[in-house]
Amino acid sequence: MTATIAPHPPSRPRRRVVTAIGVILLLGGLSVIGYFAWQYIGTNLVAKHKQSEIKKQTKIQWEKGVDGDAIAMLRVKRFGSDYEVPIVKGFDDGALARGVGWDPKSEKPGQVGNFAIAGHRVTHGEPFSKFPKLKKGDLVVIETRRDIFTYRLRNSGTSITVPFTTPWPLWRVPHPDARNDTPTERLITLLTCSELFHTENRSVVIGELVKTYDKKEATTTTNG
């Protein structure tokens, strides 16, 4: 009869190493989960609260006859009947966390040239989460303290995709062949990431001004 030799239990140092590795992996996994939870849930909660406060404060300031924390309010029926997001100055991360950002190098709402704005599709309030649903002919409404501007889109939310390094969407005439052209139209350009997660491209939608409503004079004019 052959005797069975029991395996030696792991040495104490070896057990400690295995335990330490397990703890490190567990903490690493929790950190990754925490990061994604913050990015895709936490930042949205914080940003939407900020946007709500900016909207509220801006409208109070408008009623007092002064410009607000936001330069305008954005409304897009395609994004929902109750959709309204503040447009704030800047294209930096801080601005995009507070609403839709406006490129201060571009024109102001309603002016001749290119009024360029950008927003997140995911995280930080995700104001452009439904961007791919935009259709040619959709109306985009921009309300400022004094006026309400209505733009009609010339293309859909998925028809133009360019690398982030492509400059022409921010030109005064947003067209690849119009670098030095003098603008004659009143346009709006909306930009966002073309994919939900890591992407090197952005989607571009361009619209033309079709109506201006002067809130003070309560008159409506249609641009021909």
HUHU-V65892 format. One record per residue. N is the residue number from 1. SS is DSSP state (~ for helix, > for strand, _ for the rest). PSI is psi as a letter, one per 40 degrees, with the letter a starting at -180 (NA if undefined). Layout:
BEGIN
<<N	SS	PSI> <N	SS	PSI>>
END
This chain:
BEGIN
<<1	_	h> <2	_	h> <3	_	h> <4	_	h> <5	_	h> <6	_	h> <7	_	i> <8	_	h> <9	_	i> <10	_	i> <11	_	i> <12	~	d> <13	~	d> <14	~	d> <15	~	d> <16	~	d> <17	~	d> <18	~	d> <19	~	d> <20	~	d> <21	~	d> <22	~	d> <23	~	d> <24	~	d> <25	~	d> <26	~	d> <27	~	d> <28	~	d> <29	~	d> <30	~	d> <31	~	d> <32	~	d> <33	~	d> <34	~	d> <35	~	d> <36	~	d> <37	~	d> <38	~	d> <39	~	d> <40	~	e> <41	~	d> <42	~	d> <43	~	d> <44	~	d> <45	~	d> <46	~	d> <47	~	d> <48	~	d> <49	~	d> <50	~	d> <51	~	d> <52	~	d> <53	~	d> <54	~	d> <55	~	d> <56	~	d> <57	~	d> <58	~	d> <59	~	d> <60	~	d> <61	~	d> <62	~	d> <63	~	d> <64	_	e> <65	_	f> <66	_	i> <67	_	i> <68	_	a> <69	_	d> <70	_	i> <71	_	d> <72	>	i> <73	>	h> <74	>	h> <75	>	h> <76	>	h> <77	~	d> <78	~	d> <79	~	e> <80	_	i> <81	_	d> <82	_	e> <83	_	h> <84	_	h> <85	>	h> <86	>	i> <87	>	h> <88	>	i> <89	>	h> <90	_	i> <91	_	e> <92	_	i> <93	~	d> <94	~	d> <95	~	d> <96	~	e> <97	_	e> <98	_	e> <99	_	a> <100	>	h> <101	>	i> <102	>	h> <103	_	h> <104	_	e> <105	_	e> <106	_	i> <107	_	i> <108	_	i> <109	_	h> <110	_	e> <111	_	i> <112	_	h> <113	>	a> <114	>	h> <115	>	h> <116	>	h> <117	>	i> <118	>	i> <119	_	i> <120	_	i> <121	_	d> <122	_	i> <123	_	i> <124	_	f> <125	_	e> <126	_	f> <127	_	d> <128	_	f> <129	_	d> <130	_	e> <131	~	d> <132	~	e> <133	~	e> <134	_	i> <135	_	i> <136	_	h> <137	_	e> <138	_	i> <139	>	h> <140	>	h> <141	>	h> <142	>	h> <143	>	h> <144	_	a> <145	_	d> <146	_	d> <147	>	i> <148	>	h> <149	>	h> <150	>	h> <151	>	i> <152	>	h> <153	>	i> <154	_	e> <155	_	i> <156	_	i> <157	_	e> <158	_	e> <159	_	d> <160	_	h> <161	>	h> <162	>	i> <163	>	i> <164	_	d> <165	_	e> <166	_	h> <167	_	d> <168	~	d> <169	~	e> <170	~	e> <171	_	i> <172	_	d> <173	_	h> <174	_	g> <175	_	i> <176	_	d> <177	_	e> <178	_	f> <179	_	d> <180	_	e> <181	_	i> <182	_	h> <183	_	i> <184	_	e> <185	_	i> <186	>	h> <187	>	i> <188	>	i> <189	>	h> <190	>	h> <191	>	i> <192	>	i> <193	>	h> <194	_	d> <195	_	i> <196	_	d> <197	_	b> <198	_	h> <199	_	i> <200	_	e> <201	>	i> <202	>	i> <203	>	i> <204	>	h> <205	>	h> <206	>	h> <207	>	i> <208	>	i> <209	>	h> <210	>	e> <211	>	i> <212	>	h> <213	>	h> <214	>	h> <215	_	d> <216	_	d> <217	_	e> <218	_	f> <219	>	i> <220	>	h> <221	>	i> <222	>	h> <223	_	h> <224	_	NA>>
END
